[in-house]
């Protein structure tokens, strides 16, 4: 029995999940996390470096690492992957001019770097859906994310998911939490 197996069994026993939250700056990572924690979302400033938050959710302890998404911080992301169970990648659905940058960063820094090996899951969160009235546009964006990143070709279908959420209203966040705890870590 290897060390990795022992660590995973202990974590399963403890029901503790380490989540790394990444994405471009202003995508809404901190807003979503604060909404999960029932904290005030009216005063949010950019995350400089990282912040760790813990929440108890249905007998699970979720340790959520909120990592800054500024260009100057992205080269440091690789320092945070150790012992991570799940990566949440947040995309700003309103920022069409930055979608390609978000796809490129996710693909180059996570998917191509084999960050999802050893049982790490990926949850892609398309944020700010409360500001988009056209539901067909949202579904097209969801399909665009899946196709641009070639998720069906690159990853195991059980290893990833895409959810539509609003960090402001909380819509879709419960679906994210349920998907997270449904995984076998």
C-alpha positions in Angstrom: 0.0 0.0 0.0 1.5 3.3 -1.1 1.7 6.5 0.8 -0.8 8.2 -1.5 -3.3 5.4 -0.8 -2.9 5.8 2.9 -3.4 9.6 2.7 -6.5 9.2 0.6 -8.0 6.6 2.9 -7.4 8.9 5.9 -9.0 11.8 4.1 -12.0 9.7 3.2 -12.4 8.7 6.9 -12.2 12.3 7.9 -14.5 13.4 5.0 -12.2 16.4 4.3 -11.9 17.8 0.8 -9.3 20.3 -0.3 -10.5 22.6 -3.0 -8.4 24.9 -5.1 -10.4 27.8 -6.6 -8.7 29.4 -9.7 -9.7 31.6 -12.6 -8.9 35.0 -14.1 -9.1 38.1 -11.9 -12.6 39.5 -11.6 -14.3 36.2 -12.5 -16.1 36.1 -9.2 -14.1 33.4 -7.2 -14.2 35.3 -3.9 -17.9 36.3 -4.3 -18.9 32.6 -4.8 -16.8 31.5 -1.8 -18.3 34.3 0.4 -21.8 33.3 -0.8 -21.1 29.7 0.2 -19.9 30.9 3.6 -22.9 33.2 4.0 -20.6 36.2 4.3 -21.2 39.8 3.1 -20.6 40.0 -0.6 -21.0 43.8 -0.9 -17.4 44.5 -0.1 -15.0 42.3 -2.1 -11.6 43.3 -3.1 -9.2 41.4 -5.3 -7.4 38.4 -3.7 -3.7 39.2 -3.4 -2.0 35.8 -2.9 -4.5 33.4 -1.3 -7.1 32.9 1.4 -8.2 29.7 3.0 -11.8 29.2 4.1 -13.4 26.2 5.7 -17.0 25.2 5.6 -18.9 22.2 7.0 -21.3 20.9 4.4 -23.4 17.7 5.0 -20.8 16.0 7.2 -17.9 17.1 5.0 -15.2 19.6 5.7 -14.5 21.7 2.7 -11.2 23.6 2.8 -11.5 26.1 0.0 -8.4 27.8 -1.2 -9.1 31.1 -3.0 -6.1 32.0 -5.2 -5.7 35.4 -6.8 -6.1 35.4 -10.6 -4.0 38.4 -11.6 -1.5 37.8 -14.4 1.4 38.4 -11.9 0.1 35.6 -9.6 -0.7 32.9 -12.2 2.9 31.7 -12.4 2.6 30.8 -8.7 -0.5 28.6 -9.1 1.5 25.5 -9.4 2.7 25.9 -5.8 -0.9 25.2 -4.5 -1.7 21.9 -6.2 -0.1 19.5 -3.7 -2.8 17.5 -1.8 -5.6 19.1 -3.8 -8.7 17.0 -4.3 -10.7 19.2 -6.6 -10.1 22.3 -8.7 -12.9 24.9 -9.2 -12.2 27.0 -12.3 -14.4 30.1 -12.4 -15.3 31.8 -15.7 -16.9 35.2 -16.0 -19.8 34.7 -18.4 -20.0 38.4 -19.1 -16.4 39.0 -20.2 -16.5 37.7 -23.7 -13.3 39.4 -24.6 -11.5 37.4 -21.8 -13.1 34.0 -22.5 -10.2 32.9 -24.8 -7.7 33.9 -22.1 -9.6 31.9 -19.5 -9.7 28.8 -21.8 -6.0 29.2 -22.5 -5.0 29.5 -18.9 -7.2 26.5 -17.8 -5.9 24.4 -20.7 -2.2 25.4 -20.4 -1.9 25.5 -16.6 -4.3 22.7 -15.5 -5.2 20.3 -18.3 -1.9 20.2 -20.3 0.2 20.1 -17.1 -1.6 16.9 -16.0 -2.8 18.6 -12.8 -5.9 16.4 -12.9 -4.0 13.1 -12.5 -4.2 11.0 -9.3 -7.9 11.5 -8.9 -8.2 15.3 -8.9 -11.6 16.5 -10.1 -12.4 19.6 -12.1 -15.5 21.7 -11.7 -15.8 24.6 -14.2 -18.2 27.3 -12.9 -19.7 29.7 -15.3 -20.5 32.7 -13.1 -22.7 35.8 -13.3 -25.6 34.1 -14.9 -28.0 36.4 -13.1 -26.9 39.1 -15.5 -27.7 37.1 -18.7 -31.3 36.9 -19.7 -30.9 34.7 -22.7 -30.8 31.1 -21.4 -29.9 29.9 -24.9 -26.7 32.1 -24.8 -25.8 30.4 -21.5 -26.2 26.9 -22.9 -24.2 27.9 -25.9 -21.4 29.2 -23.6 -21.5 25.9 -21.6 -21.1 23.9 -24.9 -18.4 26.3 -26.1 -16.4 25.7 -22.9 -16.7 21.9 -23.3 -15.8 21.9 -26.9 -12.9 24.5 -26.7 -11.3 22.6 -23.9 -11.9 19.2 -25.5 -13.1 17.9 -22.1 -14.7 14.8 -23.5 -11.5 13.9 -25.3 -9.0 14.8 -22.6 -10.6 13.8 -19.3 -12.6 11.0 -17.9 -16.3 11.9 -18.0 -16.7 11.3 -14.3 -13.8 13.6 -13.5 -15.3 17.0 -14.6 -18.5 19.0 -14.6 -19.7 22.4 -15.7 -22.2 24.4 -13.7 -23.9 27.7 -14.3 -24.0 29.9 -11.1 -24.5 33.3 -9.7 -22.2 34.4 -6.9 -24.6 37.2 -6.2 -27.9 35.3 -6.0 -26.4 31.9 -5.1 -28.2 30.2 -8.0 -26.4 27.0 -9.0 -24.1 26.9 -6.0 -25.9 24.1 -4.2 -25.5 22.0 -7.4 -21.8 22.6 -7.2 -21.6 21.6 -3.6 -23.6 18.4 -4.2 -21.4 17.4 -7.2 -18.3 18.0 -5.0 -19.4 15.7 -2.2 -20.6 13.1 -4.6 -17.1 12.3 -5.8 -14.9 9.6 -4.3 -11.7 11.2 -2.9 
